[in-house]
Amino acid sequence: MLSTAIKRAGYQVDEAADGNIAAEKIRKQPYQLVITDLRLPTLSGLEILKIQKETDATIPVLLMTAFGTIEEAVEAMKQGAFDFVPKPIDISHLLLLINRAVEQRRLMLENILLREEFQRAYGIPKIIGDSAAIQTVSQSIQRVAPTDATVLLTGESGTGKEVFSRAIHQLSPRRDKPFVTVNCAAIPHTLIENELFGHEKGSYTGAFSRKAGKFELADLGTIFLDEIGELHLSVQAKVLRVIEEQSFERIGGLETIRVATRVVAATNRNLQDLVAKKEFREDLFFRLSVFPIHIPPLRERISDVRLLAQFFVEKFSKDLHRQSLQLSPEAAGALEQYSWPGNVRELQNTIERAVILSDGKTIRPEDLNFAFQGRKRSEDFVHFLDLSGSLSDVSNRAACVAEKAKIKQVLDLSNWNKTQAAETLNVSYKTLLNKVKEYELE
């Protein structure tokens, strides 16, 4: 009766016949809310409450109780229960509590990546920024993290894709399981298969013992395949099989190894271009792109530069056993004027160097030594613009350069979904196609 009423209110409902089944379900997947009777076969409602809080303390637990056990229900609330409902159940009151519990959890998880208390509680990597771009990324990560969906992180080098991949892992039910990183660009293609899938003893000269691969080591956890665009074609088919079937064989082995490993991949290359050039499997691209997230370059979220810089100042002051330093307004302004071709990684290196060079309590502009010497953001545009001809000629060329840059930015953000990009740019699909052709963006 309860299940039917809650489903009619628009919720998906899972059921458990006793406490043991409920505990097993709770440990396997995240729910928005747990509703349990206080008295159950095998395990009590209080034990279910304890198991849920140990699994994910953010998920509310609602207890149902008969009149004679209300004191126990009150005690359960002291232990972290959201509320209790006396029997007989008033459906309207129950639905009100359900709505309230779900909404309270939503508000609690809002911007979870940016809140210190959750970073401390879950070990979530520090993600700094209040720009709309980084807020969008944060919200996407919060949505996909509790699922088992494959995630593809795209963006330029140095934007922090590994930090975001760790956040996905730490926000998932797998956070207590392994997080294994593989840099596909750093391993020769002749060795990458062995690295990913392992080998059996005697499978080749020098294989003196069995070796478990990274997919096997990441079983029940998450494997992060960084720079997956560099993965050799000969290995891509086997990676696709692991994602689809969750099974593989070690090199030289006949035994099928079964794993439950979640895949998060990252690339700074356009995989669609690689597919068109036959350098990347189309089926693997689609399988990786179940949930794509684009990490914007730092130049597109300049409002975050000062926050990031101050965070790195505090971090390196502590690491280098320096007195607490501050950024001078002039230094902060210089940081915001720079184009950051190396993204967050370059900013981090710049601040570490400045902390070392600074001989006072304040970091000054002269302490900043940008890795790519020269142009500020305002100068980048002029550097490659043809200034010959009349003012009208220069203005027209500048408009074309800006238009091309804007179109490419929106296409990248939409993962080259031209229909979506046309809507964002507020132009017709045909106009966008003509512009893409005109500017040779494909």
C-alpha positions in Angstrom: 0.0 0.0 0.0 2.8 2.4 0.9 4.8 1.5 -2.2 1.8 2.2 -4.4 1.0 5.5 -2.8 4.7 6.7 -3.0 4.9 5.6 -6.7 1.8 7.6 -7.5 3.5 10.6 -6.0 6.2 10.3 -8.7 9.0 8.4 -6.9 10.7 5.2 -7.8 10.4 2.7 -5.1 12.5 -0.4 -4.1 11.4 -2.8 -1.5 13.0 -5.2 1.0 11.2 -8.0 2.8 13.5 -8.0 5.9 16.4 -6.2 7.5 19.2 -8.4 5.8 17.8 -7.8 2.3 17.5 -4.0 3.1 21.1 -3.9 4.4 22.4 -5.6 1.2 20.5 -3.2 -1.1 21.7 -0.2 0.9 25.3 -1.2 0.6 25.0 -1.9 -3.2 23.4 1.3 -4.4 22.5 4.8 -3.2 18.9 5.9 -2.4 17.5 9.3 -1.9 15.6 8.1 1.2 15.2 5.0 3.3 11.8 4.3 5.0 11.9 1.5 7.5 9.7 0.0 10.2 11.3 0.0 13.6 10.5 -3.7 14.1 11.8 -5.9 11.3 12.6 -9.6 10.8 16.4 -10.3 11.1 17.6 -6.7 11.6 15.9 -3.9 13.5 15.1 -0.5 12.0 17.8 1.0 14.3 20.4 -1.4 12.8 19.2 -0.3 9.3 19.7 3.3 10.4 23.2 2.6 11.6 24.1 0.7 8.3 22.8 3.6 6.2 24.7 6.2 8.2 27.9 4.2 7.8 27.3 3.8 4.1 26.3 7.4 3.3 25.4 9.7 6.2 23.7 12.2 3.8 20.8 9.8 3.0 17.9 10.4 5.3 16.2 7.6 7.1 12.5 7.8 8.0 11.2 5.4 10.7 7.7 4.0 11.0 6.6 3.0 14.5 3.6 1.8 16.5 2.3 3.9 19.4 4.1 1.7 22.0 7.6 2.3 20.5 7.5 6.1 20.0 10.2 6.5 22.7 12.5 4.2 20.7 11.7 6.3 17.6 12.7 9.5 19.5 15.9 7.8 20.5 16.5 6.8 16.8 16.2 10.5 15.9 19.0 11.3 18.4 21.1 8.7 16.4 20.5 10.5 13.1 17.1 9.5 11.9 15.3 12.2 9.8 11.9 11.7 11.5 9.4 9.1 12.5 5.8 8.3 11.4 3.4 6.7 13.9 1.0 4.0 12.8 -1.5 3.9 11.3 0.2 5.8 8.5 -1.4 9.0 7.3 -0.3 9.0 3.6 -0.6 12.8 3.2 1.7 13.3 6.2 4.1 10.6 5.0 4.4 12.2 1.5 5.0 15.6 3.2 7.9 14.1 5.2 9.2 12.4 2.1 9.2 15.6 0.1 10.8 17.5 3.0 13.6 14.8 3.4 14.4 14.7 -0.3 14.6 18.5 -0.5 16.7 18.8 2.6 19.2 16.4 1.2 19.2 18.2 -2.1 20.0 21.5 -0.4 22.7 19.8 1.7 24.4 18.4 -1.3 24.2 21.6 -3.3 27.6 22.7 -4.3 29.1 19.9 -2.3 32.4 20.2 -4.0 32.8 23.7 -2.8 32.1 23.1 0.9 34.8 22.6 3.4 32.9 20.3 5.7 32.2 17.8 3.0 35.7 17.9 1.7 36.9 17.0 5.2 34.3 14.3 5.7 34.7 12.5 2.4 38.3 13.4 1.4 37.0 15.2 -1.7 39.7 17.1 -3.6 39.7 20.8 -3.1 37.9 22.5 -6.0 38.1 26.3 -6.0 35.8 28.7 -7.8 32.5 30.5 -7.9 32.3 31.1 -11.6 29.2 29.9 -13.5 31.5 27.6 -15.6 32.9 25.7 -12.5 29.5 25.6 -10.9 28.1 23.8 -13.9 30.9 21.3 -13.8 30.3 20.8 -10.0 26.6 20.2 -10.6 27.3 17.6 -13.4 29.7 15.7 -11.1 27.2 15.6 -8.3 24.6 14.2 -10.6 26.8 11.4 -12.1 28.9 10.5 -9.2 26.4 8.2 -7.4 25.8 6.2 -10.6 28.0 3.7 -12.3 27.9 5.6 -15.6 31.1 5.9 -17.6 32.3 9.5 -17.6 34.5 11.3 -20.2 36.3 14.5 -19.0 37.4 16.8 -21.8 39.5 19.9 -21.6 43.0 21.3 -22.1 46.0 20.1 -20.3 46.4 21.5 -16.8 42.7 22.1 -16.2 42.6 19.6 -13.4 40.8 16.6 -14.9 42.4 14.2 -12.4 41.1 16.3 -9.5 37.6 16.1 -10.9 37.9 12.4 -11.5 38.9 11.9 -7.9 35.9 14.0 -6.8 33.6 11.6 -8.8 35.1 8.6 -7.1 34.9 10.2 -3.6 31.3 11.2 -4.1 30.3 7.7 -5.2 29.4 4.6 -3.2 32.8 3.3 -4.3 34.8 5.8 -2.3 36.1 3.2 0.1 37.3 1.0 -2.8 40.5 1.5 -5.0 41.0 4.6 -7.2 43.6 3.6 -9.9 45.1 6.1 -12.3 46.6 5.1 -15.7 48.3 7.8 -17.9 47.9 6.3 -21.3 50.3 8.8 -22.9 53.1 8.0 -20.5 53.2 4.2 -21.2 54.6 2.9 -24.5 51.9 1.2 -26.6 53.8 -2.0 -26.5 53.4 -2.1 -22.7 50.0 -0.6 -22.2 48.0 -3.8 -22.6 50.2 -5.5 -20.0 49.7 -2.5 -17.7 45.9 -2.5 -18.0 45.2 -6.3 -18.1 48.2 -8.0 -16.5 49.8 -11.3 -17.6 50.2 -14.9 -16.6 53.4 -16.5 -15.6 55.5 -17.5 -18.6 53.3 -15.6 -21.1 56.4 -14.0 -22.5 60.2 -13.8 -21.8 60.7 -12.3 -18.4 57.2 -13.0 -17.1 58.4 -14.9 -14.1 55.2 -14.6 -12.1 51.6 -13.6 -12.6 50.8 -9.9 -12.6 47.4 -8.3 -12.0 46.6 -5.4 -14.3 45.1 -2.0 -13.4 41.5 -3.0 -14.2 41.8 -6.0 -11.8 43.4 -3.8 -9.1 40.5 -1.3 -9.5 37.8 -4.0 -9.0 34.8 -2.5 -7.2 36.4 0.9 -7.4 37.2 3.4 -10.2 39.9 3.4 -12.9 40.9 6.7 -14.3 42.2 6.5 -17.9 44.0 9.8 -18.4 44.8 10.9 -22.0 42.8 8.1 -23.4 43.1 9.7 -26.9 46.7 8.3 -26.9 45.5 4.7 -26.4 46.7 2.5 -29.2 44.1 1.1 -31.5 45.3 -2.4 -30.8 44.2 -2.0 -27.1 41.0 -0.1 -27.6 38.9 -3.2 -28.5 39.9 -4.8 -25.2 39.1 -1.7 -23.2 35.7 -1.6 -24.9 35.0 -5.2 -23.9 35.9 -4.5 -20.3 33.5 -1.5 -20.2 30.7 -3.4 -21.9 31.1 -6.9 -20.4 33.2 -6.2 -17.3 35.5 -9.1 -18.2 38.9 -9.7 -19.8 41.8 -12.2 -20.0 45.3 -11.6 -18.8 48.0 -11.7 -21.5 48.8 -15.4 -22.0 45.8 -16.5 -19.9 42.7 -18.5 -20.7 40.8 -17.7 -17.5 38.2 -14.9 -17.9 38.6 -12.3 -15.1 35.4 -10.6 -14.1 35.5 -7.1 -12.5 33.0 -4.4 -11.5 35.2 -1.4 -12.3 33.9 2.0 -13.1 35.7 3.9 -15.9 36.4 7.6 -15.8 38.4 8.7 -18.9 40.0 12.1 -19.8 41.5 13.6 -22.9 42.7 16.9 -24.1 42.2 15.9 -27.7 39.0 15.9 -29.9 38.1 12.3 -30.0 35.6 12.9 -32.8 38.4 14.1 -35.0 40.4 11.0 -34.1 37.4 8.8 -35.0 37.2 10.6 -38.4 40.9 9.9 -38.9 40.4 6.2 -38.0 42.7 6.7 -35.0 40.1 6.0 -32.4 37.3 3.4 -32.4 33.9 5.0 -32.9 32.2 2.4 -30.7 34.6 3.1 -27.8 34.1 6.8 -28.2 30.3 6.4 -27.9 30.7 4.1 -24.9 33.0 6.5 -23.1 30.7 9.5 -23.9 27.8 8.2 -21.7 28.2 11.3 -19.6 30.7 13.9 -21.0 31.9 16.8 -18.8 33.9 19.6 -20.3 36.4 21.3 -17.9 36.8 24.9 -19.1 40.2 26.4 -19.4 41.3 29.0 -16.8 41.0 31.9 -19.3 37.3 31.2 -19.5 36.9 31.5 -15.7 39.2 34.4 -14.9 36.9 35.3 -11.9 38.3 32.2 -10.2 42.0 33.1 -10.6 42.2 35.2 -7.5 40.5 32.5 -5.3 42.8 29.8 -6.8 45.9 32.0 -6.3 45.1 32.7 -2.7 44.5 29.0 -2.0 47.9 28.1 -3.5 49.5 30.9 -1.6 48.2 29.5 1.7 49.1 25.9 0.7 52.7 26.6 -0.3 53.3 29.0 2.6 52.4 26.1 4.8 54.3 23.5 2.8 57.5 25.6 2.7 57.2 26.6 6.3 56.8 30.3 5.4 54.9 32.9 7.4 51.4 33.5 6.0 51.7 35.5 2.8 49.1 37.7 1.0 48.7 38.6 -2.6 49.1 42.3 -3.2 46.3 43.9 -5.2 48.8 44.6 -8.0 49.9 41.0 -8.1 46.3 39.8 -8.1 45.5 42.1 -11.0 48.5 40.9 -12.9 47.4 37.3 -12.4 43.9 38.2 -13.8 45.4 39.9 -16.8 47.4 36.9 -17.9 46.0 34.4 -20.4 47.1 31.2 -18.6 47.9 28.9 -21.5 49.0 26.3 -19.0 45.7 26.6 -17.0 45.5 25.8 -13.3 48.7 23.8 -13.3 50.6 26.8 -14.6 49.0 29.0 -11.9 50.0 26.6 -9.2 53.6 26.5 -10.4 53.6 30.3 -10.7 52.4 30.8 -7.1 54.8 28.2 -5.7 57.7 30.0 -7.4 56.4 33.4 -6.1 56.2 32.1 -2.5 59.8 31.0 -2.7 60.9 34.3 -4.2 59.0 36.6 -1.9 61.1 38.1 0.9 58.3 39.8 2.8 54.8 39.3 3.9 53.3 40.2 0.5 53.6 38.7 -3.0 54.3 41.5 -5.4 54.1 41.6 -9.2 57.9 41.3 -9.5 57.7 37.9 -7.6 55.5 36.5 -10.4 57.5 34.9 -13.2 55.0 33.6 -15.7 56.1 30.4 -17.5 55.0 31.7 -20.9 56.6 35.2 -20.8 54.9 38.0 -22.6 51.4 38.6 -23.5 48.5 39.5 -21.2 45.0 38.4 -22.2 44.2 41.8 -23.6 47.3 41.6 -25.8 46.7 38.1 -27.1 44.0 39.2 -29.4 46.0 42.0 -31.0 49.1 39.8 -31.4 47.7 37.7 -34.2 45.4 40.3 -35.7 46.3 41.8 -39.1 46.3 45.6 -38.4 46.8 46.7 -42.0 44.2 48.7 -43.9 41.5 51.1 -42.7 39.9 51.1 -39.3 36.8 49.4 -40.8 39.0 46.7 -42.3 40.6 46.0 -39.0 37.3 46.0 -37.2 35.8 43.5 -39.6 38.8 41.2 -39.2 38.6 41.5 -35.4 34.9 40.6 -35.5 35.6 37.5 -37.6 38.4 36.4 -35.1 36.0 36.9 -32.2 33.2 35.1 -33.9 35.3 32.1 -34.8 36.6 31.9 -31.2 33.1 32.1 -29.8 31.7 29.4 -32.1 34.6 27.0 -31.3 34.2 27.6 -27.6 30.4 26.8 -27.7 31.0 23.7 -29.9 33.7 22.4 -27.5 31.4 23.0 -24.5 28.5 21.1 -26.3 30.9 18.3 -27.3 30.3 19.4 -30.9 26.5 18.9 -30.7 25.7 21.4 -33.5 22.0 21.5 -32.7 22.7 22.4 -29.1 25.4 24.9 -30.1 23.1 26.7 -32.5 20.6 27.1 -29.8 23.2 28.5 -27.4 24.5 30.9 -30.1 20.9 31.9 -31.0 21.5 31.2 -34.7 19.9 28.7 -37.1 21.4 25.3 -37.6 22.1 26.2 -41.2 23.9 29.4 -40.3 26.1 27.5 -37.8 27.0 25.0 -40.5 28.0 27.8 -42.9 30.1 29.5 -40.2 31.9 26.2 -39.3 32.7 25.7 -43.0 33.7 29.3 -43.5 36.1 29.3 -40.5 37.4 25.7 -41.3 36.6 24.5 -37.8 36.2 20.9 -38.9 
